């Protein structure tokens, strides 16, 4: 026992091992066993003795036990055996195996062996022993055998089951959506789905342990039930494998669910009693019951639960029982902010997720003839929705007088709130005939409370009502409509069916009533006597809710609208009037709520965009006097609009310009755009033409106004449509020279420089695809002067040390600058397919990125005559500015990283020879960043980096085949300039868990790299072989390496057919070599 006492004592370990081997090899160990059992106090010793007796012959064990009556030793042996087998299960699972330094293939072979040959035996033996020990366990006299067996059964069910010979998931791979479900497959059907599975002993055990909820045995039993509730997949016979009536479900699946819910009901009992028990610090049974039902809901959905009604539950079925449990947990404070992280909050969160899982079946297609969920199930869902809403209203009332800063719904709190409302909305849609009238009534009542408090001069009395209005507005919008997210959402099917059901019953349309209640709250913003006293948060919630609703219902073009919806909100009904009222609301909020930046942002980024992304709505919009009033207020830049933030200016300009698609002809669009932006463009030109601009430029009021004007122009560019492009380019063309003047004036002001680069990128993006050759040349010359000025005055000529200092002092500002520059260069490449003229002049400029490339504002002209400018020259000038500033730290910004590598991929594919001609230092920097991109955790950036490398490697190989130098010929350059990427890619494919899906992309780069650098490839193979000590594995690896460039007739060509063959060879190599090279 020395080794047990001191495992690090290797000598003792060796001595103990020898003694155990000798003991186990002895011919008649019974006498020795008898002596140890009679005299030893060591449980370890007794375990070894009993293990030997069990393995040798059960008769020896029985004989020994009968003579010695050492039942405790037998129990110890069984406990240790079950624990040992559990340890085996954990060790044979690659994700939990101990690091032994063995190849992954060996771990996976062990996994397959255990799953196919032993796992069922382990489970069956543990279940059998648990059944034998259960009666004694109820009395606490089994020595822990039953608990150990249940633990092993749970470990087996927690195994990562893989069908057939499918390999295990590699370490670090992301779990799939089914990873929390137990999917053992059809071979387990007889073991887990027999009529006596789960066996009656488990039910008796759970019933007997009700008074001891925290006992280890009770916890293990409940955990086993949770896992059994998670059974899913092919273990249940498919519909064609069983005979059953249509609509009756899967009998085996339904029977299993019924049994599982019966087991849960045994320990849960009455919901109120379970909640009282949890409140007395015995919450484990309640939470385990919630987890079990949640696991079952994810597998069986609502239809299965409706067919399962355990006799011990409720006469109304399991859903009523579940609803009662949910309501009891809510009443216990599950939604109170102070209970966050407590048992009640955890229970409500799990149960809410359970209801969402149950109702997912009705999300895509409704069951039955009625709306949502019908019958008793509908009553249960409606009751839970009402309980959640009432509790949320109580919580909102309690927080009405808290500090506003603490209660602001921003960031993670806002996201969590919307996630919660999305879940509650699922219940609302599941019971619309209950939820919608309730929401309508509450909205109308709180609206009247607020109006009464304001008109009576007792605004403090309306604080609770306003806080509750914020909640009701958002929740009503969640129930009524889906988020647009760039698309025009359809009316949810449950809402359409609720309208039809209301009509069939001869009642008012519940959807129309809820919509009118929502619009009624919005109407308060148009009442001058109320608007100034309403909380800005209520107005913000109103804008958010009305935007979501209007995107779905207002002037909807869906067929089969209910008569009430069509009449109230359709194009042929009252829809245009509602549209006019909402535009009037937008103008009132922008002009009458000074300083409310979030409110203004909501109007211009949520409400107005809803009206301008559909042409049919724009055609109605431009006919409204309210829209023309809003456009005129912007065009005149009155005092109220001048006070808006710069970002709001841009968003408003974008919406106003987008609406031009509603005008019928070019002349009207040109007049509309010209009038809309005339004052903005004129003010920009006037500022640029002032003689004292250098003196007034840094005045705070002037800088603020310049920022607002530039944002207006950005918004106009972003609002460009094909129909209004000519009119908008006329405005942009008129301010190009003025913008260059402003760039020089603000060359030391980083935010304005960045804003000008963003504006240039937006202008190029909006117009580059539509311009004639002459117009495109004009724009390219403007961009050239912009880049030259930026290079001369700002960043392009900074030394490396200065750039490093800049990165240390202002990484954030550099990020914004470089991202804007990258966007500009990327947008320019969209035009690169069009020939601007003399290619030779552009190519020469691109290749000669010396000091003259950034010589200043006059560098683009020769003797007063403008030279032809091509996109390549502009982009490489931009890269000349960019590369000295780029750093691995800056590439840590995902958006900048993606833009950078997308641009590199394009330039290396179209202009690889110009990339190869870059100065040595810049080329080394570029390749260093390329290696960073290949190892990036961002999939899109990694893909672009691989595409860039593939293009450059292809050029390198083809250049060498033609007898040209490629990338490794210049004196002083490293001969392995690209060869190092061979090892980078090979090791990434073999060792990186997330690289499995990139084999195809990596193959496009690896093939030309191997062909151009065969010696480097051979050296990589030698390194991999040197790392393998096992001769068998070395032979397998040699074969795999050889087949990459020899199997299936692969050649030294880069044509499509050869690339396909190489991809197949590489894929096979990665599969084989990974299991050898990767160790754990």
C-alpha positions, 0 to 999 in steps of 0.5 A, spaced: 500 500 500 506 504 499 504 506 492 497 508 494 499 512 500 505 516 495 503 515 488 509 519 486 514 513 489 516 510 483 520 504 487 514 503 491 509 503 484 514 497 482 514 493 488 506 494 488 505 492 481 510 486 482 506 483 488 499 484 485 501 480 479 504 475 483 498 475 487 493 474 481 497 469 478 497 464 484 493 458 484 489 458 490 488 465 492 482 464 497 486 463 503 490 469 502 483 473 501 480 470 507 486 472 511 486 479 508 478 480 509 479 478 516 485 482 518 486 488 514 483 495 515 485 497 508 479 498 503 484 498 497 487 491 500 480 489 500 478 491 493 484 488 490 482 481 494 474 482 492 476 484 485 481 478 484 475 473 487 470 476 482 475 475 476 477 468 478 470 465 480 464 467 483 464 461 487 470 463 491 467 470 492 461 467 495 465 462 499 469 467 502 463 472 503 459 466 507 465 464 511 467 471 513 460 475 512 464 481 509 458 484 506 462 491 506 468 488 503 463 485 497 460 492 497 467 496 496 469 491 491 463 493 487 463 500 488 470 500 486 469 496 480 463 501 477 468 506 479 473 503 475 469 502 469 466 509 469 474 511 469 475 507 463 469 510 460 472 517 461 479 515 459 476 512 452 473 518 450 478 522 447 475 529 449 476 527 456 482 522 456 488 524 460 494 526 456 498 520 454 502 523 448 499 518 444 497 519 437 489 521 436 488 515 432 490 510 437 485 514 442 480 514 437 481 506 436 480 505 443 473 509 443 471 505 437 473 499 441 469 501 447 463 503 444 462 497 439 464 492 444 463 494 451 459 500 453 452 496 452 455 491 457 458 496 462 451 499 462 447 492 462 451 490 468 451 496 472 443 496 471 443 489 473 447 491 479 443 497 481 436 493 481 439 488 486 442 493 490 436 498 490 432 495 496 438 495 500 439 502 498 433 504 500 435 502 507 442 505 506 445 498 507 448 497 500 454 500 501 454 505 496 453 500 490 447 503 487 449 510 487 456 507 483 452 503 478 447 509 477 453 514 476 456 509 471 450 508 467 450 516 467 457 516 464 455 511 459 449 515 457 453 521 456 458 518 451 459 521 445 456 516 441 458 516 433 455 511 428 459 506 425 466 507 424 465 515 424 471 518 427 471 522 434 470 530 434 477 533 434 479 536 441 477 544 440 472 542 435 465 546 436 459 542 439 453 541 434 446 543 436 445 536 438 451 535 442 446 535 448 442 530 446 443 522 447 443 519 441 446 511 442 443 509 435 438 503 434 443 497 437 441 500 444 434 500 442 433 493 446 436 495 452 433 502 453 426 502 450 424 495 453 417 495 456 421 495 463 425 501 461 426 505 465 425 499 470 420 499 476 426 499 481 428 506 479 421 509 480 421 505 487 428 508 489 426 515 487 419 515 491 423 512 497 428 518 496 423 523 496 425 525 503 432 525 502 433 530 496 440 532 497 443 525 498 448 522 493 444 517 491 437 521 489 442 526 485 445 520 481 438 517 480 435 524 478 441 525 473 440 519 470 433 520 468 435 527 465 439 523 461 434 518 459 429 524 457 435 526 452 434 520 448 433 522 441 435 520 434 435 513 431 434 509 437 427 510 436 424 506 430 422 511 424 415 512 422 416 506 416 418 501 421 412 501 426 405 501 424 401 506 427 395 511 425 396 517 422 397 523 427 398 518 433 405 519 433 411 514 434 409 509 439 416 507 442 417 515 442 411 516 446 411 510 450 418 513 452 416 520 454 410 517 458 415 513 462 420 519 463 415 524 465 412 519 470 419 518 473 419 526 474 412 526 477 415 521 482 420 526 485 417 533 483 410 531 486 405 537 487 408 544 483 406 548 489 409 543 494 416 543 490 416 550 490 416 550 498 421 545 498 425 549 494 424 555 498 427 551 504 434 550 501 432 544 497 432 546 490 435 541 487 429 536 485 425 542 482 431 544 478 433 537 476 425 536 474 426 542 470 432 540 466 429 533 465 422 536 462 427 541 458 431 535 455 424 532 453 421 538 450 427 538 445 426 531 443 418 530 443 416 537 442 408 539 443 405 534 440 409 528 444 407 532 450 400 532 448 400 525 447 403 523 454 399 524 460 402 520 466 397 518 471 400 521 477 400 528 473 394 532 472 387 530 469 388 536 464 395 533 462 402 534 463 402 541 460 397 543 465 402 540 470 408 544 467 404 550 466 402 550 474 409 549 475 412 555 471 406 559 474 409 557 481 416 559 480 414 565 477 410 567 483 416 565 487 420 571 484 423 568 478 423 574 474 425 579 480 431 582 479 434 581 486 433 574 485 438 573 479 442 567 479 437 564 485 433 558 484 427 561 482 430 565 476 434 559 474 427 555 474 424 560 470 429 561 465 429 553 464 422 552 464 421 558 459 426 555 454 422 549 455 416 552 453 419 555 447 422 548 445 415 545 445 412 551 441 418 550 436 413 545 432 408 551 431 413 556 429 413 554 422 407 550 421 400 551 425 397 545 428 389 544 428 384 549 425 385 554 430 390 559 431 396 558 435 395 552 440 388 549 441 384 546 447 387 545 453 394 546 451 392 553 448 389 554 455 396 552 459 400 556 454 396 562 455 396 562 462 404 562 462 404 568 458 399 572 462 403 570 468 410 572 465 407 579 463 404 580 470 410 579 473 414 583 468 409 589 469 410 588 477 418 588 476 417 594 471 413 598 476 418 596 482 424 599 477 420 606 475 423 610 480 430 607 480 436 611 477 435 612 470 443 610 468 442 604 472 436 602 468 438 604 461 437 598 457 443 598 453 449 593 451 448 586 454 442 588 458 438 590 452 440 584 448 438 580 454 431 583 455 430 582 447 432 575 448 427 574 453 421 578 450 423 574 444 421 567 448 415 570 451 413 572 444 413 565 442 408 563 448 404 570 445 403 567 438 402 560 441 396 563 444 394 569 440 386 569 442 389 570 450 395 574 449 393 580 444 386 582 447 391 582 454 396 586 451 391 591 447 387 592 454 394 593 458 396 598 452 390 602 452 389 602 460 397 605 461 396 610 455 390 613 459 393 613 465 399 617 462 395 622 459 391 623 465 397 624 469 400 629 465 393 633 464 392 633 471 399 636 472 401 630 476 406 627 472 410 623 478 403 619 478 405 617 471 412 614 472 409 607 473 405 607 467 410 610 463 415 604 465 410 599 464 408 602 457 416 601 455 415 594 456 408 593 453 410 596 447 416 592 446 413 586 447 407 587 443 411 588 437 415 582 438 408 578 438 405 582 432 411 582 428 418 579 426 424 583 425 426 585 418 433 585 418 434 587 411 428 583 408 421 585 408 417 580 414 411 577 413 405 577 417 406 571 422 402 565 420 399 565 428 397 572 427 393 571 420 390 565 423 388 569 429 384 574 425 381 569 421 378 566 428 376 572 430 372 573 424 369 566 424 367 568 431 363 574 429 368 578 434 373 584 432 380 582 429 384 581 435 390 583 431 387 589 428 385 591 435 392 590 438 395 594 432 391 600 433 392 600 441 400 600 439 398 606 434 394 609 439 400 610 444 404 613 438 399 618 437 401 621 444 407 624 440 403 628 436 399 631 441 403 638 443 400 637 450 402 631 452 409 630 447 413 634 451 411 631 458 412 624 456 418 620 458 424 620 452 424 612 454 417 611 452 418 615 445 424 611 444 420 604 445 414 607 441 419 608 435 422 601 436 415 598 436 412 602 431 418 601 426 417 593 427 410 593 426 410 598 420 415 594 416 410 588 417 403 591 416 403 598 413 401 597 406 402 590 406 402 587 399 401 580 402 395 576 399 389 574 403 389 579 408 384 579 413 378 584 411 380 588 418 387 589 417 386 591 409 381 596 411 385 599 417 392 599 414 392 596 407 394 601 400 386 601 398 384 602 405 387 607 411 394 605 410 396 612 407 393 616 412 397 611 418 403 612 413 402 620 413 401 620 421 407 616 422 411 621 418 408 627 422 410 623 428 418 623 425 418 630 424 415 632 430 420 628 434 426 630 430 424 638 431 421 638 438 425 633 442 431 637 442 438 634 445 434 627 445 440 623 441 438 616 442 430 618 440 433 622 434 437 616 432 431 611 433 427 615 428 432 616 423 435 609 423 429 605 425 422 608 423 424 612 417 428 606 413 422 602 414 418 607 409 424 607 404 426 600 402 420 598 398 418 602 392 411 601 393 411 605 399 416 610 396 411 612 391 406 613 396 411 617 401 413 622 396 406 624 395 405 626 402 405 633 404 408 630 411 414 628 407 415 634 403 415 638 409 420 633 412 424 634 406 424 641 406 426 642 413 432 638 412 434 642 405 433 649 409 437 646 415 433 650 420 435 651 427 431 645 429 435 640 424 442 644 425 442 641 432 441 634 430 447 630 431 452 629 425 450 621 425 443 623 425 444 628 419 447 622 415 442 617 417 436 622 415 440 624 408 440 617 406 432 616 408 431 622 404 435 620 398 432 613 398 425 616 397 427 618 390 425 612 387 418 613 388 418 619 383 416 617 376 421 620 372 428 623 371 427 630 371 423 630 378 428 626 381 434 631 379 429 636 382 428 633 388 435 631 389 438 638 387 433 642 392 434 637 398 442 637 398 443 644 395 444 648 401 449 642 404 453 642 398 453 650 397 455 650 405 461 646 403 463 650 397 463 656 401 467 654 407 472 651 402 472 658 399 473 662 405 480 666 405 480 665 413 479 658 413 486 656 416 484 661 422 477 658 423 477 651 421 479 649 428 473 653 432 469 648 435 462 650 432 466 650 425 468 643 426 462 641 429 458 644 422 463 641 418 462 634 421 455 634 420 456 637 413 460 631 411 456 626 414 450 629 410 454 627 404 456 620 406 448 619 407 446 622 401 452 617 397 449 611 401 442 613 399 444 612 392 439 608 387 440 607 380 434 611 378 437 617 382 445 616 381 446 621 376 442 626 380 447 625 386 453 624 382 452 631 380 452 633 387 458 629 389 462 632 383 460 639 385 464 638 392 470 634 390 475 640 389 472 643 396 473 636 399 480 636 397 481 643 400 477 641 407 482 635 407 488 640 407 485 644 412 484 639 417 490 634 415 492 634 423 485 633 425 484 625 425 476 624 426 475 629 420 481 626 416 478 619 417 471 622 415 473 624 409 476 617 407 469 614 409 466 619 405 470 618 399 469 610 400 462 611 400 462 616 394 466 611 390 462 605 392 455 608 390 457 611 383 463 607 380 459 602 377 455 607 373 460 612 371 462 613 364 469 612 362 470 620 362 466 620 369 470 615 372 477 618 370 474 624 373 473 621 380 479 617 380 483 623 379 480 626 385 481 619 389 488 620 387 489 627 389 486 625 396 491 619 397 497 623 395 494 629 400 493 624 405 500 621 404 504 627 404 501 631 410 499 625 414 501 618 414 504 615 408 511 618 409 512 616 417 518 612 419 517 605 422 519 608 429 514 614 428 509 608 426 510 604 432 509 610 436 503 612 433 500 605 434 502 605 441 499 612 442 492 611 438 491 604 436 483 606 436 484 612 431 489 608 426 484 603 426 479 607 424 483 611 419 486 604 416 479 601 415 476 607 412 482 607 407 481 599 406 474 600 404 476 606 399 481 601 396 476 595 396 470 599 393 475 602 387 477 595 385 469 594 383 471 598 377 477 595 375 474 591 370 473 597 365 479 600 361 480 607 363 485 608 357 493 607 357 494 601 361 502 602 360 502 609 364 498 606 370 502 600 370 508 604 370 506 608 376 504 602 380 510 599 379 514 605 381 512 606 388 518 611 390 518 618 393 514 621 387 508 617 388 506 621 394 509 627 392 504 632 394 497 635 391 501 636 384 504 629 383 498 627 379 499 632 373 505 633 368 506 640 365 499 641 367 496 635 363 492 630 367 495 623 366 490 617 365 489 614 372 488 606 373 485 603 379 491 599 380 495 605 381 490 608 386 490 601 390 498 600 390 498 608 392 494 606 398 498 600 399 504 604 399 501 608 405 497 602 408 503 597 409 508 601 413 502 602 418 499 595 418 501 591 425 499 585 428 495 589 433 491 592 428 489 586 425 486 584 431 480 588 429 476 583 425 473 588 421 479 591 419 482 584 418 477 582 413 477 588 409 485 587 409 485 580 406 480 581 401 484 586 398 490 582 398 486 576 395 484 581 389 490 584 388 495 578 388 490 575 383 489 580 379 496 584 379 501 578 382 507 581 378 506 588 381 506 585 388 512 581 387 515 588 385 514 591 391 520 594 395 523 588 399 521 591 406 514 592 404 513 585 401 516 582 407 511 586 411 506 584 407 508 576 407 508 577 415 501 579 415 499 574 410 501 568 415 497 572 421 491 571 416 492 564 415 492 563 422 487 567 424 481 565 428 476 569 423 474 564 418 473 569 412 479 572 413 483 566 413 479 564 407 481 571 404 489 570 406 489 563 403 486 565 396 491 571 396 497 566 398 494 561 392 494 567 387 502 569 389 504 562 389 501 560 382 505 566 380 511 564 383 511 557 380 509 559 373 514 565 373 519 560 375 517 555 369 518 560 364 525 561 366 523 568 370 526 569 377 519 569 381 519 571 388 526 569 390 531 571 385 533 578 387 540 579 391 539 579 398 532 576 398 531 570 402 530 564 398 525 561 402 520 567 401 514 563 400 517 556 402 516 557 409 508 557 408 509 550 406 510 548 413 505 553 416 500 550 411 501 543 413 502 544 420 495 548 420 492 542 417 494 537 421 494 540 428 489 546 428 482 543 430 478 548 426 482 547 419 478 541 417 474 545 412 479 549 409 483 543 406 480 545 399 483 552 399 489 550 402 490 545 396 490 551 391 496 554 395 500 548 397 500 545 390 504 551 387 508 551 393 510 544 393 511 544 385 516 551 386 519 548 392 520 541 392 526 541 397 522 544 402 516 539 402 521 534 403 524 537 409 517 538 412 516 530 411 523 529 414 521 533 420 514 530 421 517 523 420 523 525 426 517 526 431 514 519 430 518 514 434 513 508 433 515 504 426 509 502 424 506 510 425 512 512 421 511 507 415 504 509 415 506 517 415 511 515 409 506 512 405 501 518 406 506 523 404 508 519 398 501 519 396 500 526 396 504 527 390 504 520 386 497 518 387 491 518 382 496 521 377 497 527 379 502 531 375 505 538 375 500 542 372 495 547 375 489 546 371 483 544 374 483 537 373 490 536 376 487 541 382 481 536 383 486 530 383 491 534 388 485 536 393 483 529 393 490 526 395 491 532 400 484 530 403 486 523 404 493 525 407 490 530 412 485 524 414 490 519 415 496 524 418 492 527 423 490 521 427 498 520 427 501 526 428 496 529 433 497 526 440 493 527 447 
